[in-house]
Amino acid sequence: MSHFKKVCLECAQEETDPTAMACTECCGLLGFNYNFKDVCWDDRFRNNMWRYWPLLPINDPNKLVTLDEGGTPLIPTRAYGDHEIYVKDETRNPTGSHKDRALSVAINHGNSIGAQVTYIVSTGSAGISNAALSARASMRSVIVMCEGTPMERLYPLYMLGATIVEVSGDIDLIVDLVADICRKNGLYSTSTSRKTNPYQSEGNKTIAYEIVDQLGKAPDWMVVPVGGGGSISGIWRGFCDLKRLNLITTCPKMIGVVPHNYNALEIAFDKGIAKWEDILDMPFNDAPPSVLVKLAHPYPPDQLESPHAIKASGGFFISVADEDALNAQQKVGHHEGLYIEPSRGACLAGLEKLVDSGKLQSKDSVIAMISGSGFRETATTMEYRPFKKQSTDFKNLSSTLVKEAQV
Ligand SMILES: [Zn+2]
């Protein structure tokens, strides 16, 4: 008997078609119910996220395809004051971001239903995860990207064997269009929003499971960068699962960090907007371009899922400016030795705002998730933060180097 059931979040019916990405009765969003009675982590997968497969929607743990997603370190920080503050370093995943967890679930599900080709719309992180994991599973991948995507994000996809299709237009509209094309043609969509693939949503829960294994408790606060909204919602569900299993007594307050100008979710949260249609009336399409490309969704595809999760946790949204994110990126590099991309600098700028807000109690523990490696965005970052170097010759090399010891 399966350890999980796929269920409709709208009409509550069980969805028995393994290829269905939405309820075949009412077109509602799908989620998963698990058998919580016999949950036991699988120590065969000690160093990766599949240790937690009993709470993931996968049929046969003996047939898993993996590049060792997860198992990322929790690192104490030194640059953010006296509180107990850690970063969950998701840049250590196989392709440099937490998206590997979501795509690992999606690719393994696709593999189990016999899909040969995966289709994903991505601005960067999810695309490379999809390409790498599809290759590992001997599946072809087709990555649909917005026109103008920088070469440093495109070229790795090519080297991973993906077919790259560039389309002009708004990312969120392209996500809907490709999902529709996949639905009508029986193609396997792995885009990272619940409405296009509910399986991938579950991978994010493993971040919470891992944190509690590493910290021995739930943190008091969890700060997460928010783009589409699926990651923070998944992490929240992970903590809720652990509470249900009595492995923790309290869940953290979840803080979602969004860019200034792309803060539809923050507005929805602060104004208590209950209908997504009310957000669609707001002119987010007019927002200026942002360096925080991984977070800059005018109309985030997971819609109100993340505001609901954050509200249930007792947390809130924080929005940050591009400049704050770039400063935070540089600060974590200089003081903690971590090279992250600007979109994840946003999370640390949000962390600083949280610390400055005075809302933390003296003994509170905080975890900020840094989820994208800086190595993938060097060219983009250099446009905003040109680097400095010293030039010298053989004659002056000694004095140049010795002088550095006296700075
Ligand atoms: Zn339904």
Residues whose N, C-alpha, C, O or C-beta is under 5 A from the ligand:
A	BS01	ZN	C8 E10 C11 A12 C23 E25 C26 C27 G28
